């Protein structure tokens, strides 16, 4: 590929999809780390949650989402959905033929990296029930072949609705966090992986409950780090600085958001999660994408 063609590719946006609104925290992490990049986001809000679906169904949904985003001319795809990251990455790569980054592998590798100097490494993971049952995070940690690593994981399903309602400081939220994290606190981990895209919204509650000696790892931020490295490695980083008189902002009109249902609710949750609703938000139907 010649230099001009590579330069043209670098100007293309990065695609992101999630089963719903949680992937907005991954969008924020990518936006913060890569201010020169543009993004196209798809929230499959008509078919959420993915965690209760079969492998075949999750793969089909993930491929349809990926093909839709590929049709928008993206240079790289980030799968913000933990369930799709656990079950469908190979199928997605085969379907669209571009680089794909999930959230589970980066989160697991960051946890291993941050505990590597310890003699007895203790890593904790909190996630949805489906992600815990998939064992995807412990499996990814095991793939690093780091010796003497102990892992504990726990499902925290109520954290999702609490985050979406914006209940980030209520007494009830602290009480629920205390119950969910009691076994993990007794385990004494060095790091705690936030294995669901909603959980960073509750990071203050989680951090105060688990204790200041435990480092929280946001899988979305870990994925953003790996995306940044991949763009540099592939010479796909946009080197032309985006400059507006008003500056570059989350959800501005350089980024395009799509949902498959409930656009108004998506905008409301985005306002809670990010402090701003998307400037460009469009409801679409995924028909004939797979």
C-alpha positions, 0 to 999 in steps of 0.5 A: 500500500502506498503512502497516500493510500495509508494516509487516506485510511488513517482518516477513517473513523474507529467503529465501536459496538455494544449490546446497549449503552454500557459501551459509552464508557469504552467510547469515552476511554477511546476518545480521551486517549485518541483525541484526533480520531473520529468514532462511529458507535452502534448500540444494539438496544433492540436486542439487549441483553446478549448474556442470555442468548446462545453462542450462535445468536450472539455471533449472529448479532455481533456479525450484523453489528460489525458488518453495519459498522464496516459499511460506514468505512471504519479502519478498526473495530472495538467490541465493547460488549464483554459477551461478544468479546468472550464469544464472537471475536473470531467470527467477527474477524472472519466476517469483516476482515479488519482489525478487531479489539475486544475488551476482555483480553486487554483488561486481563493483560493489564491486570497481569502486567500490574501484578507481575512484580508480586511474588503471589499475584492476586487478581479479582474480577467483577462482571455480569453473570454471563461473563463470569460463567464464560470464564473468559477473564480467567482464561485470558489471564491463564493465556499469559502463562504468568506463574503463581497467579490466583484469580477470583471472580464474582457477578454483580448484576445489580450494578448495571441498573444502578449505573443506568439510573445514575445511583452512584452515591446512594446508601443502597448502592454502597450496601449492595457493593458491600455484599457483592465485594465481601468475598473479594475483599477477604481474598485480598487482591492487588487489582480488581478488573471492572469486567463490565462496561457499566461498572466504571460509572460506579468506580467511586463506590467500588473503590471505597468499598474494596479499599484504597490498596486495591487498584481498579482496572477499567477494561475499556481504558485497557482496550483504548491503550491497546488500540492506540498501540495497534494504530501506531503499529499499523500506521493508521493513527490520524496525524492530522489534528482535529481542531475546532474553535470550540475544541474537541468534545465528547459526542460532538458532531464528528462522532456518529451514534446509531441505536437499534431501538429506544434512541431517547433513552440512549440519549438520556443514559449518555447524558448520565454517563458522559455528561452530554448527549450525542449530537448525531444520534440515529435509530436504524434497523439491522436488516440483511447484514449477515 
